[in-house]
Amino acid sequence: MKNSNYILKVTNAKKAEIRKALKDAGIEVRALTEVYSEEIKEEESKQKDAKEKTNG
């Protein structure tokens, strides 16, 4: 067996929700740590979402 570490960037998610989603997908989570958090303006969030949709 091998232990792996990943960085996951999310918007509008809580640690408990992330842990549950991964568990539901059959992924065992050893640790979940918030490294950085910042507040974003609503308009910036909409622009970012639109850009991500166009980039696929």
Secondary structure, 3 states (H helix, E strand, C coil): CCCCCCCCCCCCCCHHHHHHHHHHCCCCCCCCCCCCCCCCCHHHHHHHHHHHHHHC
